[in-house]
């Protein structure tokens, strides 16, 4: 006799076979994913000086469009690849995607030799297309390798690549460009590792969908009801809105902070700023991402909505440190920036874990893809050009005040979403349908 909410086939207590190897490879790929993204930001001032030596009034806005090109292609293609990932081999999609973005990143370095700004714009589009295939597929693979009891810390480990890879993008990009006296070389450094990891994906096989949630039997395709349930899932929607505001904030900071610090003065040369900012990001981001997952799992023993609750509180703490950085002298400004980054990254593991836990296994890749579309369409696709324009008209302080306001808004959405997270997580695994997949009932 089953108790209410129980399944005939309980979720497994331990990871599936090959789970740790898969996590290692996906973590390495995610690391280079973010290195590829932020190499551009690291050498942006040098690229701008090369392409726009006379510094026209719209130079910052045009350079911001390079980030927008990546984000737009990423967010548009992610739903397409998400739909395919719910129906085909996710490892095949990931492998092909890594090959595409690695080659495109290398081609970005050729833009100063021929093709100019237009070629650089096009290559950033293809980097986005490649990452659009990886983004929805990778976390859903890990969700099928690891049961819910392990999922929080596993996804936190996976997303450690965000601060570490972002920081390495700044450090590697700045150091290589400085060593070779050329920003082109910074883009070439990541090509070979990316190609090798992309090829390695073709030797892995997908785990059965939903097995870590207690599903048995052949998988079924997601129905229209499953897709519509995402839009009626309050914690999913509010979590996505919170991630959107956070993505706007962190996208704006990561793209413009080197230029802001160099223009402000007393922070050092571009190479020195990239190194210091990268070091702060890797230490603060690494510790915060790992600690966020651990705290989320620990607090869940007493509060079922801990993942969003912890994320919201951390963003409220981060907000004033951004404002303090604007007026503080160096080196105190570095301390405030480090504290802001620490609390900004605290949410990475918990929010993505919440996203996985409230999503139906048969449409989980689509759920992540839809989240990618929302957070980038309304978040960091717009942030670099908007902040660049505000900085040109009213100064960098006004631009980063908007960043702080978006951080506070993210905290509001996550605290709001925490009131629904426990119910929505339970609803995602309440019953077992033919074929073994949890059914998400209509939301009231």
C-alpha positions as CSV (number, residue, x, y, z in Angstrom):
1,X,0.0,0.0,0.0
2,X,1.5,3.3,-1.1
3,X,1.2,6.4,1.0
4,X,-0.1,9.6,-0.7
5,X,2.6,11.1,-2.9
6,X,4.7,8.0,-3.0
7,X,5.7,6.2,-6.2
8,X,5.7,2.5,-6.8
9,X,9.3,2.9,-7.8
10,X,11.2,5.1,-5.4
11,X,14.0,7.3,-6.6
12,X,17.4,5.6,-6.4
13,X,19.6,6.5,-3.4
14,X,22.9,6.5,-5.3
15,X,24.2,8.0,-8.6
16,X,23.9,6.0,-11.8
17,X,26.8,4.2,-13.5
18,X,29.2,6.6,-15.1
19,X,27.8,9.6,-13.3
20,X,31.1,10.8,-11.9
21,X,32.8,10.6,-15.3
22,X,30.0,12.4,-16.9
23,X,30.1,15.1,-14.2
24,X,33.9,15.5,-14.7
25,X,33.6,16.0,-18.5
26,X,30.6,18.3,-18.3
27,X,32.3,20.4,-15.7
28,X,35.4,20.8,-17.8
29,X,33.3,21.7,-20.8
30,X,31.3,24.2,-18.8
31,X,34.6,25.6,-17.6
32,X,35.7,26.3,-21.2
33,X,32.2,27.5,-22.0
34,X,32.7,30.5,-19.7
35,X,36.3,31.0,-20.6
36,X,35.2,31.4,-24.2
37,X,32.5,33.9,-23.2
38,X,34.7,36.2,-21.1
39,X,37.9,36.2,-23.2
40,X,36.0,38.9,-25.2
41,X,35.3,41.0,-22.2
42,X,39.0,40.8,-21.1
43,X,40.3,42.2,-24.4
44,X,37.3,44.5,-25.2
45,X,39.2,47.7,-24.6
46,X,42.0,46.6,-27.0
47,X,39.5,45.5,-29.6
48,X,37.6,48.8,-29.3
49,X,40.9,50.7,-29.7
50,X,41.7,48.7,-32.8
51,X,38.3,48.9,-34.6
52,X,37.3,52.4,-33.3
53,X,40.6,54.4,-32.9
54,X,38.8,57.7,-33.0
55,X,36.4,56.7,-30.2
56,X,33.1,57.7,-31.7
57,X,30.1,58.4,-29.4
58,X,28.5,55.0,-30.1
59,X,31.7,53.0,-29.6
60,X,30.6,51.5,-26.3
61,X,27.2,50.7,-27.6
62,X,28.6,48.9,-30.7
63,X,31.0,46.9,-28.6
64,X,28.2,46.0,-26.3
65,X,26.4,44.5,-29.3
66,X,29.1,41.8,-29.5
67,X,27.8,40.5,-26.2
68,X,24.2,40.9,-27.4
69,X,25.0,38.9,-30.6
70,X,26.1,36.0,-28.6
71,X,23.2,36.2,-26.2
72,X,20.6,36.6,-28.8
73,X,21.7,33.5,-30.9
74,X,22.2,31.6,-27.6
75,X,18.7,32.3,-26.3
76,X,16.9,31.8,-29.7
77,X,18.6,28.4,-30.5
78,X,18.4,27.0,-26.9
79,X,14.6,26.2,-27.2
80,X,15.2,24.4,-30.5
81,X,18.0,22.3,-29.0
82,X,16.1,21.8,-25.8
83,X,13.2,20.3,-27.8
84,X,15.7,18.1,-29.6
85,X,17.4,17.1,-26.3
86,X,14.1,15.9,-24.9
87,X,13.8,13.5,-27.9
88,X,17.4,12.5,-29.0
89,X,20.9,11.9,-27.7
90,X,22.0,14.7,-25.4
91,X,25.6,13.7,-25.6
92,X,25.5,13.9,-29.4
93,X,24.0,17.4,-29.2
94,X,26.6,18.5,-26.6
95,X,29.6,17.1,-28.6
96,X,28.5,18.9,-31.8
97,X,27.8,22.1,-29.9
98,X,31.2,22.2,-28.3
99,X,32.9,21.7,-31.7
100,X,30.9,24.6,-33.2
101,X,31.6,27.1,-30.4
102,X,35.3,26.2,-30.2
103,X,35.8,26.8,-33.9
104,X,33.8,30.0,-33.8
105,X,35.9,31.3,-30.8
106,X,39.1,30.7,-32.8
107,X,37.6,32.4,-35.8
108,X,36.9,35.5,-33.6
109,X,40.7,36.0,-33.5
110,X,40.8,36.3,-37.2
111,X,38.4,39.3,-37.4
112,X,41.2,41.8,-36.9
113,X,43.2,40.2,-39.8
114,X,40.3,40.2,-42.3
115,X,36.6,40.8,-42.1
116,X,36.8,43.4,-39.4
117,X,34.0,44.1,-36.9
118,X,31.4,42.3,-39.1
119,X,33.3,39.0,-38.9
120,X,33.7,39.3,-35.1
121,X,30.0,39.9,-34.8
122,X,29.2,36.8,-36.9
123,X,31.6,34.6,-35.0
124,X,30.0,35.6,-31.7
125,X,26.6,34.6,-33.2
126,X,28.0,31.1,-33.9
127,X,29.5,30.9,-30.4
128,X,26.0,31.5,-29.1
129,X,24.5,28.8,-31.4
130,X,27.0,26.3,-30.1
131,X,26.3,27.1,-26.5
132,X,22.6,27.0,-27.2
133,X,22.9,23.3,-27.7
134,X,24.9,22.7,-24.6
135,X,23.0,24.9,-22.1
136,X,19.7,22.9,-22.0
137,X,21.2,19.4,-22.4
138,X,24.0,19.3,-19.8
139,X,22.0,19.9,-16.5
140,X,19.3,17.5,-17.6
141,X,21.9,14.8,-18.1
142,X,23.2,15.4,-14.6
143,X,19.6,15.3,-13.3
144,X,19.3,11.8,-14.8
145,X,22.6,10.6,-13.4
146,X,22.1,11.9,-9.9
147,X,19.0,11.5,-7.6
148,X,17.3,14.5,-6.0
149,X,19.2,13.8,-2.7
150,X,22.5,14.5,-4.5
151,X,21.3,17.0,-7.1
152,X,21.8,20.2,-5.1
153,X,25.5,19.7,-4.5
154,X,26.1,18.1,-7.9
155,X,24.6,21.1,-9.8
156,X,26.5,23.4,-7.5
157,X,29.8,21.6,-8.5
158,X,28.8,21.8,-12.2
159,X,28.1,25.5,-12.0
160,X,31.4,26.2,-10.2
161,X,32.6,26.6,-13.8
162,X,30.8,29.9,-14.0
163,X,33.0,31.9,-11.6
164,X,36.1,29.9,-12.3
165,X,35.7,29.9,-16.1
166,X,34.7,33.6,-16.1
167,X,37.7,34.5,-14.0
168,X,40.0,32.4,-16.2
169,X,38.6,34.1,-19.3
170,X,39.7,37.4,-17.9
171,X,43.1,36.1,-16.7
172,X,43.9,34.0,-19.7
173,X,42.6,36.6,-22.1
174,X,44.5,39.4,-20.5
175,X,47.7,37.6,-20.0
176,X,47.9,36.0,-23.4
177,X,47.0,39.3,-25.1
178,X,49.6,41.1,-23.1
179,X,52.3,38.4,-23.7
180,X,51.8,38.3,-27.4
181,X,50.9,42.1,-27.7
182,X,47.9,41.0,-29.6
183,X,44.2,40.5,-28.6
184,X,43.9,37.9,-31.4
185,X,46.0,35.3,-29.7
186,X,43.6,35.2,-26.7
187,X,40.9,33.6,-28.8
188,X,43.2,31.0,-30.3
189,X,44.1,29.5,-26.9
190,X,40.8,27.7,-26.2
191,X,40.3,26.0,-29.6
192,X,42.3,22.8,-29.1
193,X,40.9,21.9,-25.6
194,X,37.4,22.5,-26.9
195,X,37.8,20.3,-29.9
196,X,39.2,17.4,-27.8
197,X,36.3,17.6,-25.2
198,X,33.7,17.8,-28.0
199,X,35.0,14.6,-29.5
200,X,35.1,12.9,-26.1
201,X,31.3,13.4,-25.8
202,X,30.7,11.0,-28.6
203,X,31.9,8.1,-26.5
204,X,29.3,8.6,-23.8
205,X,25.7,7.2,-23.8
206,X,22.6,8.9,-22.4
207,X,21.2,7.6,-19.1
208,X,17.4,6.7,-19.2
209,X,15.3,9.8,-18.8
210,X,13.8,10.2,-15.4
211,X,15.6,7.3,-13.8
212,X,16.9,9.4,-10.9
213,X,13.4,10.5,-10.2
214,X,12.2,6.9,-9.8
215,X,10.9,6.4,-13.3
216,X,10.9,2.9,-14.9
217,X,9.9,1.7,-18.2
218,X,10.3,3.3,-21.7
219,X,10.4,7.1,-21.7
220,X,7.5,9.1,-23.2
221,X,7.6,12.4,-25.0
222,X,6.4,15.5,-23.2
223,X,2.8,16.5,-24.0
224,X,1.2,19.9,-24.4
225,X,-0.1,19.5,-20.9
226,X,3.5,19.1,-19.6
227,X,4.7,22.2,-21.4
228,X,1.7,24.4,-20.3
229,X,2.3,23.1,-16.7
230,X,5.7,25.0,-16.7
231,X,3.9,28.3,-17.3
232,X,1.4,27.5,-14.4
233,X,4.3,26.5,-12.1
234,X,4.7,29.6,-9.9
235,X,8.1,28.8,-8.5
236,X,9.4,28.0,-12.0
237,X,8.2,31.4,-13.3
238,X,9.3,33.4,-10.3
239,X,12.7,31.6,-10.2
240,X,13.1,32.4,-13.9
241,X,12.3,36.1,-13.3
242,X,14.7,36.3,-10.4
243,X,17.4,34.7,-12.6
244,X,16.6,37.2,-15.3
245,X,17.3,40.2,-13.0
246,X,20.4,38.5,-11.7
247,X,21.6,37.8,-15.3
248,X,21.2,41.4,-16.2
249,X,23.2,42.5,-13.2
250,X,26.0,39.9,-13.6
251,X,26.1,40.3,-17.4
252,X,26.6,44.0,-17.1
253,X,29.2,43.8,-14.4
254,X,31.2,41.1,-16.1
255,X,31.3,42.9,-19.5
256,X,32.0,46.4,-18.4
257,X,33.9,46.2,-15.1
258,X,37.4,46.1,-16.7
259,X,36.7,49.3,-18.7
260,X,35.1,50.9,-15.7
261,X,38.0,50.2,-13.4
262,X,40.6,51.4,-16.0
263,X,38.7,54.6,-16.8
264,X,38.2,55.3,-13.1
265,X,42.0,55.3,-12.5
266,X,44.2,54.0,-9.6
267,X,43.1,50.4,-10.3
268,X,46.0,49.6,-12.6
269,X,46.5,48.8,-16.3
270,X,44.1,46.7,-18.2
271,X,46.2,43.6,-17.7
272,X,46.5,44.3,-14.0
273,X,42.7,44.9,-13.7
274,X,41.9,41.7,-15.5
275,X,44.2,39.7,-13.3
276,X,42.9,41.2,-10.0
277,X,39.3,41.0,-11.1
278,X,39.8,37.4,-12.3
279,X,41.5,36.4,-9.1
280,X,38.6,37.9,-7.0
281,X,36.0,36.3,-9.2
282,X,37.5,32.8,-9.0
283,X,38.0,32.8,-5.3
284,X,34.7,34.5,-4.3
285,X,32.7,32.8,-7.0
286,X,34.1,29.3,-6.3
287,X,33.5,29.6,-2.5
288,X,30.1,31.1,-2.9
289,X,28.8,28.6,-5.5
290,X,30.0,25.6,-3.5
291,X,28.8,27.1,-0.2
292,X,25.4,28.1,-1.7
293,X,24.7,24.5,-2.7
294,X,25.8,23.2,0.7
295,X,23.7,25.8,2.6
296,X,20.7,25.1,0.4
297,X,20.8,21.4,1.1
298,X,21.5,21.9,4.8
299,X,18.7,24.5,5.3
300,X,16.2,22.3,3.4
301,X,16.1,20.0,6.5
302,X,14.0,22.7,8.2
303,X,12.7,24.8,5.2
304,X,11.5,22.9,2.1
305,X,11.9,26.2,0.1
306,X,15.5,26.7,1.1
307,X,16.9,26.9,-2.4
308,X,15.0,30.1,-3.3
309,X,15.0,31.5,0.2
310,X,18.8,31.3,0.5
311,X,19.2,32.8,-3.0
312,X,17.0,35.8,-2.3
313,X,18.6,36.6,1.0
314,X,22.1,36.5,-0.6
315,X,21.1,38.9,-3.3
316,X,19.8,41.4,-0.8
317,X,23.2,41.2,1.0
318,X,25.1,41.7,-2.3
319,X,23.3,44.8,-3.4
320,X,24.8,47.4,-1.1
321,X,28.3,46.2,-1.7
322,X,28.0,47.2,-5.4
323,X,27.0,50.7,-4.3
324,X,29.8,50.9,-1.8
325,X,32.3,50.0,-4.4
326,X,31.5,53.0,-6.5
327,X,32.7,55.5,-3.9
328,X,35.3,53.6,-2.0
329,X,39.0,54.2,-2.6
330,X,41.4,51.5,-3.7
331,X,42.1,48.9,-2.4
332,X,38.9,49.0,-0.3
333,X,36.9,49.1,-3.6
334,X,38.3,45.7,-4.4
335,X,37.1,44.3,-1.1
336,X,33.5,45.6,-1.7
337,X,33.6,44.2,-5.3
338,X,34.7,40.8,-4.0
339,X,31.9,40.7,-1.4
340,X,29.3,41.7,-4.1
341,X,30.6,38.9,-6.3
342,X,30.5,36.4,-3.5
343,X,26.9,36.9,-2.6
344,X,25.9,37.2,-6.3
345,X,27.2,33.7,-7.0
346,X,25.6,32.2,-3.9
347,X,22.4,31.5,-5.8
348,X,23.9,29.6,-8.8
349,X,23.5,26.0,-7.5
350,X,20.3,26.5,-5.5
351,X,18.3,28.2,-8.3
352,X,19.3,25.7,-11.0
353,X,18.5,22.8,-8.6
354,X,15.1,24.3,-8.0
355,X,14.6,24.6,-11.7
356,X,15.4,20.9,-12.2
357,X,13.3,19.7,-9.3
358,X,10.1,21.3,-10.4
359,X,10.4,20.3,-14.1
360,X,8.8,17.2,-15.6
361,X,11.6,14.7,-16.6
362,X,10.1,14.4,-20.1
363,X,10.4,18.2,-20.7
364,X,13.3,19.0,-18.4
365,X,15.6,20.1,-21.3
366,X,12.9,22.3,-22.7
367,X,12.3,23.7,-19.2
368,X,16.0,24.7,-19.0
369,X,15.9,26.0,-22.6
370,X,12.8,28.2,-21.9
371,X,14.6,29.5,-18.8
372,X,17.6,30.3,-21.0
373,X,15.4,32.2,-23.4
374,X,13.7,34.2,-20.6
375,X,16.8,35.1,-18.6
376,X,18.8,36.2,-21.6
377,X,16.1,37.9,-23.7
378,X,15.2,40.1,-20.7
379,X,18.6,40.0,-18.9
380,X,22.1,40.1,-20.3
381,X,21.2,40.5,-24.0
382,X,20.2,44.0,-23.2
383,X,22.6,44.8,-20.3
384,X,25.9,45.7,-22.1
385,X,24.4,48.2,-24.7
386,X,22.0,49.7,-22.1
387,X,24.7,50.1,-19.5
388,X,27.2,51.4,-22.1
389,X,24.7,54.0,-23.2
390,X,23.9,55.1,-19.6
391,X,27.6,55.3,-18.9
392,X,28.2,57.5,-21.9
393,X,25.3,59.9,-21.0
394,X,25.3,59.9,-17.2
395,X,28.5,58.2,-16.1
396,X,29.5,54.7,-14.8
397,X,28.0,55.3,-11.3
398,X,24.5,55.6,-12.8
399,X,25.0,52.5,-14.8
400,X,26.1,50.4,-11.8
401,X,23.3,51.8,-9.7
402,X,20.9,50.2,-12.2
403,X,22.9,46.9,-11.7
404,X,22.3,47.2,-7.9
405,X,18.6,47.8,-8.5
406,X,18.3,44.7,-10.6
407,X,20.0,42.6,-7.9
408,X,17.5,43.7,-5.4
409,X,14.7,42.8,-7.8
410,X,16.1,39.3,-8.1
411,X,16.0,38.9,-4.4
412,X,12.3,40.0,-4.4
413,X,11.4,37.4,-7.0
414,X,13.2,34.5,-5.2
415,X,11.7,35.3,-1.8
416,X,8.3,35.4,-3.5
417,X,9.0,32.1,-5.3
418,X,10.1,30.4,-2.1
419,X,6.4,30.4,-0.9
420,X,5.5,27.9,-3.7
421,X,8.7,25.9,-4.2
422,X,7.9,23.0,-1.8
423,X,4.5,22.4,-3.3
424,X,5.8,22.6,-6.9
425,X,8.6,20.2,-6.1
426,X,6.2,17.7,-4.6
427,X,3.8,18.1,-7.5
428,X,6.6,17.2,-10.0
429,X,6.9,13.7,-8.5
430,X,3.6,13.0,-6.9
431,X,2.3,10.3,-9.2
432,X,3.8,7.9,-11.7
433,X,2.2,7.6,-15.1
434,X,2.4,4.7,-17.5
435,X,6.1,4.5,-18.6
436,X,7.1,5.7,-15.1
437,X,7.4,9.4,-15.6
438,X,6.0,11.8,-12.9
439,X,2.9,13.6,-13.9
440,X,2.6,17.3,-13.1
441,X,-1.1,18.0,-12.2
442,X,-2.8,21.2,-13.2
443,X,-1.9,24.1,-10.9
444,X,-4.7,25.9,-9.0
